[in-house]
């Protein structure tokens, strides 16, 4: 298959990453082009999809190798990453294991940029979660909570309300969050808000006070304090450091 020359330029480094993940049985690693076709895959992905050789996967999309609804959902994610030039981070979702067994994982996907700044492909990995005694319905509820935080981070978010959404007690919600993300629910919300603020500081000329408001902070000084605690820089210094 033809590969975009700008994506091709990244392949030596990405191939090294593939080799690093080849013998890690609980991580799926892949590189795809802008059409969502696999360019590189580790052995775990090949085996889980019932194939023997990488060549059987290369050139196909997730919709070609995963059964519904998994394949179509993964391909839709890929299309969003490429079209929006936007990474997906720590998405809690179902993954297909060997022999068709379902399990939960954390998925990360990031666009790959060419020398001209355009998106030329994407890379990603999914890490299996090993959480003793966690039932599938509990993790499904956690997935809904994480998606809610990532889309509604600018709004007031109460731990008690999130626990109800997850059908867990607030205490169990905190336990699950710590086990999955090594953060409390409150810390996860704060990190999500700071991540959004970093994107706005880097990619927009909006005033810092406006960014604070857009990211759920109602006091600019509190925003600056929290931003520095997490990133080590004030919002102004961070914007200056990322300026072209």
Residue, then its C-alpha position, 0 to 999 in steps of 0.5 A: x500500500x502507498x504511504x504518505x511520504x511525510x508519514x513514512x519519515x516517522x516510521x523508523x522511530x515508530x517501528x522501534x516503538x512497535x518492537x518495544x511493545x511486541x512482547x507486552x501482552x496487555x498492550x495493543x500498539x498501532x500506527x494508522x494512516x489518515x484513512x484509518x488503515x494499519x501501518x504498524x501493529x504489535x503482536x498482541x493486536x495481531x493475535x487478539x484479532x485471530x491473525x498469525x502474521x502482521x501482513x494480514x492486518x496491514x492495510x485494513x481498518x479496525x472495521x475490517x478486523x474487529x467485529x461490530x460494534x467494536x470495529x465501527x466504533x474504533x474507526x469512528x474514533x480514528x476519523x475524529x482524531x485525524x479530522x479534528x487533529x485532536x488526541x484521545x487520552x485515557x478513554x475507558x472502553x471495552x476491548x476485544x481480547x483473545x478468543x473474543x473475550x471482552x475486557x476493559x482498557x485505557x485507550x490513547x490515540x494521537x495525531x501524527x504531524x508532517x513537516x508542514x504541520x498537517x495530520x499525516x496519520x495517527x498512533x495509539x495504544x490500549x492498555x488492559x486494566x487489571x482490576x480485581x473484583x470490578x464488575x463489567x457494569x461498574x466499569x461501564x458506569x465509570x466509562x460514562x463518568x469519565x466521558x461526562x467529566x471530559x465533556x462537561x469539565x467547565x460545569x460544576x461537578x459534584x463527586x456525589x452526582x458522579x457516583x450516582x452516574x457510576x452506580x457506585x458509592x462516593x467511596x467506591x468511585x474514589x477507589x476505582x479512580x485511584x486504581x485506574x488513573x492514580x488520581x482521586x475524582x477531584x484530581x481527575x477533574x482538575x487535571x482535565x480542566x488544566x489540560x483543556x486550558x493548556x490547549x486554549x493557551x497554546x492554540x488561541x489568543x483568548x485572555x487568560x481570564x476568559x480561559x479560566x472561565x471556559x475551563x470551569x474556574x470562577x477565579x483567575x487567581x485560583x486558576x493560576x494557582x492550580x495551573x502552576x501546581x500541575x504544570x510548574x508554570x503560570x498560564x502566562x509563562x506556559x503560553x510564552x513557552x509554547x509560542x512559535 
